[in-house]
Amino acid sequence: MAGEFTEFPIPYVTYDEANIPATPGGGGGSGASYFMVPCTDRLTPISAASADLSNIQDWMMQSSLSVTTVHASLSQPATTGTFTIDILRNGVSVLSTLLTIDAGESNSTTAAVPAILSDFDWSEGDTITVAVTDDADGTASGLKLYINTGAVAADTESPTDPTGLAATVISATQIDLDCDAAADNVGVVGYQFQRATNSGFSAGVVSAALQASPSVSITGLTGGTTYYFRVRAKDAAGNYSGWSSSVNATTTSFAAADLVASTSKGAVNPLTDTTSSIDTTGASLLVVAVSFYPSGGAGIPVVTDSKSNTWTALTQRESPNGNNAVRIFYAANPTVGTGHTFTVASQDGVTNLYHSIFAGAFSEIKTTSPADQQNGGGSNSASTLATGSVTPTEDNELLIAVMSSDQATESIDLSFIEAESQAFSFGSYVQGALAYKVQSTAAAQNPTWTITGASSIAVAIATFKHN
């Protein structure tokens, strides 16, 4: 305790006003209660006994209370001036007008300016501090504080039922929900969304975790399925509103990523070459893989196409000796159609690439930020080489695996489908191949390419998210 006192050996005493004929606050009445806090010695002037008037007394609340009024008294009033007291909860005043005791008066109930309480609910664990902001003429002593209280009433009022629930179908696996905010006498702390596969919410019921916002994205749904949704609000006391009116929405039918068309070509011109045309109508992702001779790092391929799409290059993978390299390029949300060709050229227009081009058009891939994971590597002499493990972050991703080597025959495991390949032609172009697979679950994949004999080899793998 900051204050020292001799008259009262305990921090505070609780009284029942029904048994006290007169109290500093006046009033009384059966069941009303207050606690008294002795703050200073009754004989020693406060200004002489207290080194810190800003903390005459403090204590920690042991339970939560609703404070109705506060009063103060002095054993010895000030002869002149106004004695002024503040009360702070966790360092913030609970009074909009401070407690005052006028000159010659013993308690605050007769003050010319009554105190006004602005913070009524004091909680368990709060620190309450009594401060003297004006000790008048320095003659006052024996300060006591009287705090009239009642128990904090339990919050039994439920939030209003949420309204305006709306569902927006995003894909075969996702529906977004949004509703108007609910109201509550104290405050809403969250919203619980619930889904079911029938309107009575008796089948396939799943309750989402409490959401702070009245909107949520529901994922992991099944394509071509009708779902029913409702929402309720919760307040800090644990009261739930009623359920909102339900809404329903049907996810789009699921379609796995698939190859629309593909083409490949070994370079006739080691600086630049263009594939034959294909019809890419219906594709949402274009992939071009280039297997080439990196020429000690000087050889860098550039991809363009006849529809003027924008191409993004993934990491180039090379054999350590620099004889083979492979790189994957992709175009998201592309312009597609008939007569579609793909061109690979040496970036500097001088360094020969001796490249092979592998182009594939794929459907049902996200049109924004589709690329997910990638890996790859190389060896100076191997007949088998794994691409390096990748773990898609979502189900049903498209996996593209490519390779470059100096051997004529190749294969790949883990059920990858080889879409295009080009055989090695000494002095013309390096061998390569492009394979793909749809991975239904977000599980690690590390396919291995096999060639007929030991050779320098470079491999790469990339994953793309399903729409």
N, C-alpha and C positions, 0 to 999 in steps of 0.2 A: 504494500500500500504506500502511496506517495505521502499521504497525511498521517500524522501521529495523533492519537487521542487517548485520554486516560479514562474518560467516563464510560466509553462503550468498548468492551474488549472483543467484539465480533464485528464483522464487516457490515452486516445489515440484519434487521429483525423484521419479520412479517407479522402484521397485525390484522385483526378483523375489526372493521370500524363499528360493527354492531356492539362491541364491548368497550368502545372508547367514547366517552361522552362528548369530547370536542377534539377535532383534529385541525392541523394547520390549514387544510383545504376546505374546512367547513364540510357540510354534507354529512356523511355517515350513512347508515342504512344497512340492513341485514344483507350479508353476502358481499358487500363492497370491501375490497382489501387494498392495502398499500404496503410498500416496504420503506423503512426509514434508513437512510445511510448517514451515520455520524461522520462528519468530514474533518472537523478540527476540534482541538481542546476548547472547553467551555470558558476557560479563564484567561488564556493567553491570546492577545490580539493576533489576528490572522496574519497581518503583514509582518509581525515580528517572528512568528513561529514557522512560516512557510517560505522556503527558498524559491519555490516555483509555483506562482499563483495559477499558471496554466494547467496544473495538474494537482489540485488540492486532494483529490481522491479518485481512485479508479477501481474497477472490478470487472470480472467477466461474467456474462449472463449464463446461468446454469439451466435455464429453460426459456422457451419462447413466451412472450407476453404481449398483450395489447395494452399499451399505455393510454390512459384516458386524460389525466392531468398531472402536472408536476408543481410542487410548491417547495419553499425553503423557509427556514427560520434561523434566528440568531439568539444565543443566550444573552449576549450583550450587543445591542444595536449600535450602529454608528451615530455619533453625536451630530455630525453634519454630512451632507452629501448623500448620494444614492449608492447603495451597495448592489453590485450587479453580478449575476451568476450565469454561466453558460453550461449546457450539458451536451456532450458530443458522443455520438455512436460511431465507433471505428474512425474517429478523427473528424467526423462531420457533425455540425450542430443539428440537434433535433428541434430547435426553437427558431421560429421566424421572428419572434419578439422575445428578448431575453428576460429571465427572472430578475426582478428588482425588489429590494427592500428599502423603503424610504427612511430618511433620518429619523431616529427616535422610535421606529417601528420594529417589532420583533419578528414579523413574518411577511411573506410576499402577498398574502391574500388581501392586504390593505393597500397595496401599491397603487400609485396613481396610474401607472401603465401596466395592465395585466400581461402576464406571459402568454404567448401563443405557441402551442405545440404543432410542429409540422411533420414529424416522423413518429408514427404511433406504434408500429410493429417492430419490436426488438426481438432478435432471434438468439437462440442458444449459441454460445460461443462469441457473441458480440462483446467488444470492449467498450465500457461506458466510462467516460471521463468527466469529472466535475472541475470546472475552471472558474476562477474569479477574474472577471475582466475589469472591475473597478472596485477597489476596497474602500471607497469613500475617504474618510479622514484617518483610516488606519487604526480605529479604536474597536471595531467589531470583533467578536469572538464567538465560538461555539456554533459553527455552521452545521445545520442538519438539512438533509434533502428528503422530501416525501414524494414518493412516486405512486400514484393511484393506478391500479392495474385491473385487468380482467384477462382471463385466458384467451389466447388467440383462437378465434372460431375456425373450425375445420372448413376447408373449401369443399363443398358438396355440389357446387354448381357445374354442370357439364358444359363443354363448348357447344356452340350451335352446330347443326349438321352441315357438313360441306355441301356446296351446290356447284352446279356448272361443270360436272365431271365430263371430260371429253377424251376420246381415244383417237390417236393418229397412228395408222399402220406405217411402219418404217420399212420393214422387209419381211421375209418369211420367218424370221426368228425374233423380231422386235416390234413392240408397240409402245408408244409414248403416251403417258397419261398426264392430265393437268386438270386442276379444279380451282374454284375460287377459295380464298382463305376463309377459315372459320373464325368466329369471334368467341372470346371467353372473358369472364369477369376479372381473371387474373392474367391469363395469357396462355396461348396454345404453344406446346413444345414440340409437337410432331403430328404426322399423318401416317395412318396405316392403310396401305392399299391391299386389296385382296382380289384374287382372280379365281375363276372356276370355269368349268367346261359346260355348266348348265345354268339357266337363269335363276334357279332356286338355291344356288350355292351349296349344293349337297354332293357334288362330285368334282374331283380334281381341284379341290380348294387349296390355294397356296397363299399365305399371308406374308407379304414383304416386310422386311425390317422397317422400323419406324423411320420416317423421312422428315427432316427438318423443313423441307420445302413442300408445298402442295403440288409437286410435279415429280414424276419418276419415269425412268425408262425400264420397261419390263423386257428382259432378254431371255434367251434360251427356249423360246417358244417353238412350236411345230408348225411347219408350213401348211397352208390350206386348212387351218383350224379356227373355229369361232371360239373366242374367249369372252367371258363376262367379267366386268370389273366394278368394284365399289370402294369407297374410302370413308374413313371416320377420323375424327380429330381427337387428340389427347392433350390434357392440360398438366401442369406441374404436379398437381395433387393426385394424378392417376385417374381422373374422371375422363371417360370416353363419351364422345357424342354418339348419336345414332348413326347408322350407316346411311350414306348418300343414296340417291337413286342410282341404279346400275346402268351401265352402258355396255355395249358389246361391239366387237370388231373382229374381222377375219383376216388372219395373216395371208400374205400372198403364197401361192403354191411354191413349194421348194423346187428349185432346179439346180443341180450341181454344176459347177464349172465344167466346161467342155471345150474341146478343140473345134473351132469353126472351120479353119482351113490352115494349111501350112505349105511352105515351099523352102527350097534350099538351092545353093549353087556354090560350086568350087570356082575360084577366081580364074578367069582367062587373063585378065589384066591384073598383075599383082598390086597395082596402086588403087584401082577402083573397079567395082563390078555391081551389076544390078540383077536381081532375081527375075524370074518369070512372074507374070501377074496372077493374083488369086482374088477371089471374092470374099471380102472380110465382113460383109453385111451381118449385123447381129453381134459383132464382137464388142466387148467393153474393155479389153486389154490387148495390146499388141506387144509381142516379145520378139526381139532379134538377138540371137547369140552369134558371136563371131569367134571362130577358132583361127589363130594366126601365128605368124612368126614375129615375135616382138622386137627382133633386131637389136638386142642389147638394151632394150628400154626405149629406143627411138621410135619403134612402131606403135602408133596409137590409132585405133580405128574410130571413125566418125560415121554415124548412122543417119540417113535421111529416108524419106519415103515419098511416094507420088501424091499423097494427100496432105503434105506439109504439116504433119503432126510434130509435137514437141517430144523429144526423147530424153530420158534420164538414164545415165550410165551407173551400173553398180560396180563394185570393186573388181578390178582386173586381177586375175589369178594366173601365175606363171610357174613353170618348172624352174628350179634353181639355176640351171645352166642357160636359161634364156632361149631355149629352142622352141618352146610351145607356150602359148598363152590363150586364155579364153576370157570373154567378157560378155555380160548380159546387159542389154538395153531394153527399156520398156516405155510405152506410151499409154498413159491413162486416159480414159474417156475419149478415145480417139475418133477422128473422122474416118469413116469406113465406107466400103462399097466395092463395086466391081473394078477390075483393071488396076488393082492395088499392087505396086511393086516396092521393093526395098533395096536401097543402095548402101554399100559400105565403101568408104574411101580412106586412104591414109591421111591423117590429120595434116601433115606437112606437105602432102602432095609429092614427096620425094622418096620417102622410105617405103620399100616394098613390104607388103603385109603377107603375101602368099596365103590369103585368107579363104575360109569357107563361111558362107552365110546361111543361117538357119532362122527362118521366120515362122511364127505361129500366131494365129488370132484366136482368142479365147473369150467365151461368154460367161456371164454371171459373176464378174469380178467387180469389186467396188470401183466407182469412177473417181473417187478422191482418195488420195494417200493409200493406194492399194498395197504397196510393197511392205512386207513385214520383216522376215528374217533372211539372212544370207550367210554363206560360208564358202569355203573352197581351199584349194591348195595345189601343190605340184610335186613331181618327183623327177629326178634325172634318169632313172631306170627302174621301171616297174611294169608288171603285167596286170596288176590290180591296184586300184586307188579309190579310197572312199572320199566322198565330197566334204566330209566334216559334218557333224551333227547340227541339225536345226530343229527347233521346237516351235511350231506355229502357235501364236497366241490365241487363235480362234479355231473352231471346228470348220471343216469343209474348205480349207485353204487349198489353192492350186500350188503345186510344187514343180518347179522347172529345174532340171538337172542337165548340164552340158559338159562336154569334154573336148580336148584337143590332144592329138598324139601323132606319131609317125608310123602307126600300124594300120593295116587295112581293114580289120574287122573288130567290132566292139559289141558289148552287151552291158546291161545294167540290171541290178536285182531289185527286190522289194516292190515288185509289181508295177514298176514304172513302165510307161508305154513309150517306145521310141518312135517319135513322129518323123524325124528327118535325120539323114546322115550323108556324109560325103567321104568317099574313100581317098586315101593318101595318093597324091600324084607328084612324084619327085620333080622338083623344079617348077611346079605349077601352083600347088596349094597343099596345105596340111589337112589331115583327116580331122573330122569332128562329128558330133552328133548332138541332138536335142531330144530329151525325153521329158515326159510330164506325168503327174499323178495327182489325184484329188485325195487329200488326207482327211477322212471323215471326223477324226478326233484330234484334238490338239496334243499329239504325242510326238516324241522325238523321232526323227528320221535321219539316217546316215547311209544312203545308198552307195554301193560300190560299182564302179565301172571296171570291166575286164576287157583287155585287148589280147591279141593273139601271141604277142611276144613282148619281151622287156623293151621299153622305149621311154623317152622323156614324155611326160604327160602332165596336163593341167586340167583341173576339174573345178566346177562351181555349181552351187545350188542356191535357189532363191524361192521364197514363198510369197504368195499374194492372197489377200483377204477376199473371201466370198462376199458377194453382194448382200 
